[in-house]
Each structure stands twice: as structure tokens, then as C-alpha cells.
Amino acid sequence: MAKKYSQSAHSRLDSHEKLCRIMQKETHDKIEGLAKQIARLEKILIGAAALIISGLGSALLQLINKWYIKIKVVFVKI
């Protein structure tokens, strides 16, 4: 009886370990996929931020240029 119980317990332990390994691999694959998605989103956000900063910089240069031209015209009239 003890031998039968021991084999049964051993069999259940082996099947549990196999299940744990499968679940661990699935979890690892999901985490790896999420890491790739996060990296892609970071690249998109950095690109969008660079685009916004360059656009604002361009607008600022245009405003400075217009302001400079107006001041130049005022000083030429004087």
C-alpha cells in the first residue's frame, strides 16, 4: 500500500512540475511580448516628443524673425 501511494504521489508531483514549467514558459513569453510592446511605445513617444519640440522650436523662430523684422522697420523709420 505504501509503495502504491508513493508512486501515486511521485506521479502527481511530476505532473505538477511539468505543469509549472509550462506555465512558467507561457508567463515568460507573455512578459517578453509586453517588453517588446513597451519598447515600441517608448520609441513612438520619443519620436512624437521630438516632433512636437521641433515644431515648437520652428514656431518660436518664426515669431522671433517677425519680431526682429518689425523692430528693424521701426528703427529704420527713426
C-alpha distance (Angstrom), angle and dihedral (degrees) to the residues before:
residue distance angle dihedral
M1 . . .
A2 3.80 . .
K3 3.81 90.6 .
K4 3.82 91.9 52.2
Y5 3.80 91.4 48.4
S6 3.81 90.6 47.5
Q7 3.81 92.5 52.8
S8 3.78 90.9 46.0
A9 3.81 91.5 50.7
H10 3.79 90.7 45.8
S11 3.80 91.1 50.0
R12 3.80 91.9 49.1
L13 3.79 90.9 47.9
D14 3.82 91.5 50.9
S15 3.79 92.7 48.6
H16 3.80 90.2 47.8
E17 3.82 91.5 51.2
K18 3.81 90.6 49.4
L19 3.77 90.5 50.6
C20 3.80 90.7 48.8
R21 3.82 91.3 51.4
I22 3.81 91.0 50.3
M23 3.80 91.8 48.5
Q24 3.81 91.0 46.5
K25 3.81 91.2 52.6
E26 3.81 91.8 48.1
T27 3.81 90.7 49.1
H28 3.79 91.2 48.2
D29 3.81 91.0 50.4
K30 3.81 91.4 49.6
I31 3.80 92.0 49.4
E32 3.80 90.4 48.1
G33 3.81 90.1 51.6
L34 3.78 91.3 49.4
A35 3.80 90.9 49.9
K36 3.81 90.0 54.2
Q37 3.81 91.2 49.1
I38 3.80 91.4 49.3
A39 3.81 91.1 49.8
R40 3.81 89.9 51.0
L41 3.81 91.5 49.7
E42 3.80 90.8 48.8
K43 3.80 90.1 54.4
I44 3.80 91.0 49.1
L45 3.81 92.2 48.8
I46 3.79 93.2 47.7
G47 3.81 90.4 49.4
A48 3.80 92.0 48.5
A49 3.81 91.5 48.2
A50 3.81 90.7 50.0
L51 3.80 90.3 49.9
I52 3.81 92.1 49.9
I53 3.80 92.8 47.0
S54 3.80 92.7 48.7
G55 3.81 90.7 47.1
L56 3.80 92.1 50.6
G57 3.79 90.3 45.7
S58 3.80 90.3 52.3
A59 3.82 91.4 48.9
L60 3.81 90.0 49.1
L61 3.80 91.4 51.3
Q62 3.80 90.3 50.0
L63 3.81 91.1 51.6
I64 3.80 92.2 47.6
N65 3.79 90.3 48.5
K66 3.83 92.3 51.4
W67 3.81 91.0 45.7
Y68 3.82 90.7 49.7
I69 3.81 91.9 50.1
K70 3.83 91.5 50.3
I71 3.80 92.0 49.8
K72 3.79 90.4 46.5
V73 3.81 90.7 52.6
V74 3.81 91.3 48.7
F75 3.82 92.5 51.4
V76 3.80 92.3 46.1
K77 3.82 90.4 54.6
I78 3.79 90.9 51.6
